[in-house]
Amino acid sequence: MTEHNRVCAEINLDAIAYNMEQMKKRIGGHARLIAVVKADGYGHGAVPVAEMFEQCSWVWGYAVACLEEAAELREHGIRKPILVLGCVFPDQFEEMIRYDVRPAVYMESMAEQISQEAVRQGKDAFIHIKIDTGMGRIGFPATEESADAVERISRLPGIRIEGMFTHFAKADERDKTYTFLQHDRFVKMKELTEKRQIHVQYFDCDNSAGIIDFPDMKHDLARAGIAMYGMYPSDEVDRSAVDLRPALSLVSHVSFVKDVEAGTPISYGGTFVSDRPMRVATIPVGYGDGYPRSLSNKGYVLIHGKRAKILGRVCMDQFMADVTDIPETAFMDRVVLVGRDGDEEITVDGLAALSGRFNYEFVCCLGKRIPRIYKKSEE
């Protein structure tokens, strides 16, 4: 930590490995996992996370949101299959095929253009057909007409339909009716594909919530996203089904301590004014790092294993905390923004809820100027 006194995110790789093992146990059988590392591994670091699973037989490969993320993995030596869940644009097809990246295909015209580029390069393009069963985002509808389109795609030169997948919109909700409907539509599309004797190697629909609450819907692959990093998709999934360990801690150090008199305004706008003599610590972290400004006057940190409430507005690069009841607080003392200190713990879920965000958003918004430090449990 001496090189990262201002702030750093400590990433426990053993926790990530443990979480993946728990999800593999949950789905069981022959099914394999896809490690979702989009948005720089949900803020945890895509490359170090992917490197962990390169030799793991039950991790099929990785999923990202865009070609740029896939290219970064390839440029760092990641060799397993990479699926782009979002759009790959036509001007990226050359690079996509060169890097052997799997696109989500959801328009026949897209497949035709990919076919042309694959033929030009003298290679096969492995594609995954995206089915919209109710997310309303991208994908072929689960219809006879779509199955006909997939059949035509399967005949294009240089095209290999490796997979077909969909995405659940409400799997993390207590009422599972809509998820069952989506799954029925996906199974229908699978049957229409098989009826036309189209060879598809992998079918998948489960996301993290699906793995937790619908392990029997796994098919051949299942996509582990937020749960891989130790966070549950919502409060409405069965948390007893899969044990998860948080992988991220956020740590800083006190940059200044001062005593103030009653009536002293703190931070921009003077939204907090001391009502008594107080001891105030400055923490060199702010919304420029992705620490939410909405935690102003209501968030807290841990110092010496005790809670210190945020005073006033969170600035771009700093905020202040009340250490009146932690009088031993001094310059360079360790400050836990996320994680455990003694008997106290600040979770991403708790902090996200307090800030009006949700856990996905909180970790994905942690800024690039926060160094990520990778460690094992025993370190």
C-alpha positions in Angstrom: 0.0 0.0 0.0 2.9 2.4 0.5 2.9 3.2 -3.3 -0.9 3.8 -3.2 -1.6 6.0 -0.1 -4.2 8.1 -1.8 -6.6 5.3 -2.7 -6.5 1.8 -4.2 -8.9 -1.0 -4.9 -7.7 -4.3 -3.4 -9.0 -7.2 -5.6 -9.0 -10.7 -4.0 -8.5 -13.1 -6.8 -9.1 -16.1 -4.5 -12.6 -14.7 -3.8 -13.3 -14.5 -7.5 -12.1 -18.1 -8.0 -14.2 -19.3 -5.1 -17.3 -17.6 -6.4 -16.9 -19.2 -9.8 -16.4 -22.6 -8.1 -19.7 -22.1 -6.2 -21.6 -21.3 -9.4 -20.1 -24.3 -11.2 -21.3 -26.5 -8.4 -24.7 -24.9 -8.7 -25.1 -25.7 -12.4 -23.4 -29.0 -12.2 -23.2 -31.5 -15.0 -21.5 -30.9 -18.3 -22.4 -27.2 -18.5 -19.6 -24.7 -18.5 -19.4 -21.1 -17.4 -18.7 -17.9 -19.3 -16.8 -15.4 -17.3 -18.3 -12.0 -18.0 -15.5 -9.4 -17.9 -17.2 -6.4 -19.6 -16.7 -2.9 -18.2 -13.2 -3.9 -17.2 -14.4 -6.8 -15.3 -17.1 -4.8 -13.5 -14.4 -2.5 -12.3 -12.2 -5.3 -11.0 -9.9 -5.6 -14.0 -10.8 -7.7 -17.1 -7.3 -8.9 -17.9 -6.2 -10.2 -14.5 -9.6 -11.9 -14.0 -9.5 -13.6 -17.4 -5.9 -14.7 -16.9 -7.1 -16.7 -13.9 -9.3 -19.0 -16.0 -7.2 -19.6 -19.0 -6.4 -23.1 -17.8 -9.8 -23.9 -16.3 -11.6 -26.5 -18.2 -15.1 -25.7 -17.0 -14.8 -22.0 -18.0 -15.6 -21.9 -21.7 -14.4 -18.4 -22.3 -15.3 -14.8 -21.7 -18.0 -12.3 -22.5 -17.5 -8.6 -23.2 -19.7 -5.7 -24.3 -17.8 -4.4 -27.3 -15.0 -5.3 -29.7 -12.6 -2.9 -28.0 -12.8 -4.9 -24.8 -12.2 -8.2 -26.7 -9.2 -6.7 -28.4 -7.7 -5.7 -25.1 -7.9 -9.3 -23.9 -6.4 -10.6 -27.0 -3.5 -8.1 -26.9 -2.8 -9.3 -23.4 -2.5 -12.9 -24.5 -5.9 -14.2 -23.6 -6.6 -17.1 -26.0 -9.9 -18.6 -24.9 -13.1 -17.8 -26.9 -14.5 -14.3 -26.4 -18.1 -13.5 -27.0 -19.2 -9.9 -27.7 -22.7 -9.5 -26.1 -23.4 -6.2 -27.8 -23.0 -4.7 -31.3 -19.9 -5.2 -33.4 -20.1 -2.6 -36.2 -19.3 -3.4 -39.9 -16.1 -1.4 -39.8 -14.9 -3.7 -37.1 -15.5 -7.0 -38.8 -11.9 -7.3 -40.2 -10.4 -6.9 -36.7 -13.1 -9.1 -35.1 -12.3 -12.0 -37.4 -8.5 -11.4 -37.2 -8.8 -11.7 -33.4 -11.1 -14.7 -33.6 -13.8 -12.9 -31.6 -17.4 -14.3 -31.5 -20.0 -11.7 -32.3 -23.7 -11.7 -31.3 -25.5 -11.8 -34.6 -29.1 -10.5 -34.6 -29.6 -9.3 -38.2 -29.3 -11.4 -41.4 -27.5 -8.5 -43.1 -24.9 -8.5 -40.4 -24.2 -12.2 -41.0 -23.9 -11.6 -44.7 -21.3 -8.9 -44.2 -19.4 -11.0 -41.7 -19.5 -13.8 -44.3 -17.9 -11.6 -46.9 -15.1 -10.6 -44.6 -14.5 -14.1 -43.5 -14.1 -15.3 -47.1 -11.8 -12.4 -47.8 -9.6 -13.5 -44.9 -9.9 -17.1 -45.8 -11.1 -17.9 -42.3 -14.3 -19.2 -40.6 -16.2 -16.7 -38.4 -17.7 -18.3 -35.3 -20.9 -16.5 -34.5 -23.6 -16.7 -31.7 -27.2 -16.0 -32.7 -28.9 -13.6 -30.2 -32.6 -14.3 -29.6 -34.8 -11.6 -28.0 -37.2 -13.5 -25.8 -38.4 -10.5 -23.9 -35.5 -8.2 -23.0 -36.5 -5.9 -25.9 -33.0 -4.9 -26.7 -31.3 -6.8 -29.5 -32.0 -10.1 -31.1 -34.1 -12.2 -33.5 -37.6 -12.8 -32.1 -38.4 -16.5 -31.4 -40.4 -17.1 -34.5 -40.5 -19.4 -37.6 -39.4 -16.5 -39.7 -36.3 -16.0 -37.5 -35.5 -19.7 -37.7 -35.7 -19.4 -41.5 -33.3 -16.5 -41.3 -30.9 -18.5 -39.1 -31.1 -21.4 -41.6 -30.0 -19.0 -44.4 -27.2 -17.7 -42.2 -26.0 -21.2 -41.6 -25.5 -21.7 -45.3 -23.3 -18.6 -45.8 -19.7 -19.3 -46.7 -17.2 -18.7 -43.9 -19.9 -18.7 -41.2 -20.0 -21.2 -38.3 -23.0 -20.9 -36.0 -21.3 -21.8 -32.8 -23.9 -20.7 -30.3 -27.4 -19.3 -29.6 -28.3 -17.3 -26.6 -30.8 -15.0 -24.9 -30.9 -12.8 -21.9 -33.3 -12.8 -19.0 -34.9 -9.4 -18.1 -36.4 -10.3 -14.7 -34.6 -13.4 -13.4 -33.5 -11.4 -10.4 -37.1 -10.6 -9.3 -39.1 -12.7 -6.9 -41.9 -13.3 -9.4 -40.4 -15.8 -11.9 -43.4 -15.9 -14.3 -41.7 -13.8 -17.0 -38.5 -15.7 -16.8 -40.3 -19.0 -17.4 -42.0 -17.3 -20.4 -38.7 -16.2 -21.8 -37.2 -19.7 -21.3 -40.2 -21.3 -23.1 -39.6 -18.9 -26.0 -35.9 -19.8 -26.1 -36.6 -23.5 -26.0 -39.1 -23.0 -28.9 -36.3 -21.3 -30.9 -34.0 -24.2 -30.1 -36.5 -26.7 -31.3 -37.1 -24.7 -34.5 -33.4 -24.7 -35.1 -33.1 -28.4 -34.5 -36.1 -29.0 -36.8 -34.2 -27.4 -39.6 -31.1 -29.5 -38.8 -29.0 -26.4 -38.1 -26.0 -27.4 -36.1 -25.5 -25.2 -33.0 -22.9 -26.3 -30.5 -23.9 -24.2 -27.5 -27.2 -22.9 -26.2 -27.3 -20.6 -23.2 -29.6 -18.3 -21.3 -28.6 -18.1 -17.7 -27.1 -15.0 -16.2 -26.0 -14.7 -12.6 -29.6 -14.6 -11.4 -30.4 -17.5 -13.6 -27.5 -19.5 -12.2 -28.6 -18.8 -8.7 -32.4 -19.3 -9.1 -32.7 -21.4 -12.3 -29.8 -23.8 -12.4 -31.8 -26.3 -14.5 -32.1 -23.7 -17.3 -28.3 -23.7 -17.8 -28.3 -25.6 -21.2 -24.6 -25.8 -22.4 -23.2 -22.6 -21.0 -24.1 -20.1 -18.3 -22.9 -16.5 -18.0 -21.4 -15.5 -14.7 -21.3 -11.7 -14.3 -21.9 -9.8 -11.1 -21.9 -12.9 -8.9 -18.4 -13.8 -10.0 -17.2 -10.6 -8.2 -19.0 -11.6 -5.0 -22.2 -9.6 -5.3 -25.8 -10.8 -5.7 -27.9 -9.5 -8.6 -30.6 -8.3 -6.2 -32.2 -8.9 -2.8 -34.9 -11.1 -4.4 -32.7 -14.0 -5.5 -32.2 -17.0 -3.2 -28.9 -15.9 -1.5 -28.8 -19.2 0.4 -28.4 -21.1 -2.9 -24.9 -19.8 -3.7 -22.3 -18.6 -1.2 -20.4 -15.5 -2.5 -17.4 -13.7 -1.2 -16.9 -10.0 -2.0 -13.7 -9.5 -4.1 -13.2 -5.8 -3.8 -12.0 -3.5 -1.0 -11.5 0.2 -1.4 -8.9 1.8 0.9 -7.4 5.2 1.4 -5.5 7.1 4.1 -6.2 10.2 6.2 -4.6 13.3 4.5 -5.4 15.9 7.3 -6.9 16.1 10.7 -8.2 19.3 12.3 -10.3 20.4 15.3 -13.2 22.8 14.5 -15.4 24.9 16.7 -19.2 24.9 16.8 -20.6 26.8 13.9 -17.9 25.8 11.4 -19.2 25.0 7.8 -17.7 22.0 6.1 -17.2 21.6 2.3 -19.0 23.2 -0.7 -22.2 25.1 0.1 -21.7 24.7 3.8 -24.4 22.0 3.8 -23.0 20.8 7.1 -22.3 23.1 10.0 -20.8 21.8 13.2 -23.1 22.1 16.2 -20.3 21.4 18.7 -16.5 21.3 18.8 -15.5 18.4 16.4 -12.5 16.6 15.1 -12.6 16.3 11.3 -10.5 14.1 9.0 -10.0 14.8 5.3 -10.0 11.7 2.9 -8.3 12.3 -0.5 -11.0 10.5 -2.6 -14.0 12.0 -4.4 -16.5 11.7 -7.2 -13.6 12.1 -9.7 -12.6 8.6 -8.5 -16.2 7.3 -8.9 -17.0 7.7 -5.2 -20.6 9.0 -5.3 -21.3 12.6 -4.5 -24.7 11.4 -3.4 -23.0 10.1 -0.2 -22.7 13.7 0.9 -23.8 14.0 4.6 -24.9 10.4 4.8 -22.1 8.0 3.8 -19.5 6.8 6.2 -16.0 5.2 6.2 -14.1 3.0 8.7 -11.1 4.3 10.7 -9.6 2.1 13.4 -12.6 -0.2 13.0 -15.1 2.5 13.8 -17.6 4.3 11.6 -16.8 7.9 10.7 -19.7 9.8 9.0 -19.2 11.9 6.0 -19.6 15.6 6.7 -20.8 18.0 3.9 -20.5 17.5 0.2 -18.2 14.9 -1.4 -15.8 17.0 -3.6 -14.3 15.8 -6.8 -11.1 14.7 -5.1 -11.7 14.9 -1.3 -14.3 14.6 1.4 -14.4 15.1 5.1 -15.5 12.7 7.9 -16.3 13.1 11.6 -13.7 11.5 13.8 -14.7 13.2 17.0 -15.4 9.8 18.6 -12.1 8.4 17.1 -9.7 10.9 18.8 -6.6 8.8 18.0 -7.1 9.4 14.2 -4.0 10.9 12.7 -2.4 11.7 9.3 -1.8 8.5 7.2 -4.2 6.3 9.2 -5.9 3.7 7.0 -9.4 4.4 5.9 -11.7 1.7 4.6 -14.3 3.0 2.1 -15.4 -0.5 1.1 -14.5 -3.6 3.0 -13.9 -4.8 6.5 -12.1 -3.2 9.4 -12.3 -5.2 12.6 -15.9 -6.0 13.4 -17.3 -3.4 11.1 -17.9 -3.8 7.3 -19.0 -1.6 4.5 -20.4 -3.6 1.6 -20.8 -2.5 -2.0 -24.5 -3.3 -1.7 -25.0 -1.2 1.4 -23.0 1.8 0.0 -24.7 1.6 -3.3 -28.2 1.6 -1.7 -27.2 4.5 0.5 -26.0 6.5 -2.6 -29.1 5.7 -4.7 -27.2 3.5 -7.1 -27.0 -0.3 -7.3 -24.1 -2.6 -6.9 -23.4 -3.1 -10.7 -23.2 0.7 -11.2 -21.1 1.4 -8.1 -18.2 -0.9 -9.0 -18.3 -0.2 -12.8 -18.0 3.6 -12.0 -14.8 3.3 -10.0 -12.4 5.4 -11.9 -9.2 4.5 -13.8 -7.1 6.7 -11.5 -7.8 4.2 -8.7 -5.0 1.6 -8.9 -6.1 -2.1 -8.7 -3.9 -4.2 -6.5 -4.3 -8.0 -6.9 -3.8 -10.3 -4.0 -4.6 -13.8 -2.7 -6.5 -14.6 0.5 -3.4 -15.5 2.4 -1.5 -12.3 1.5 
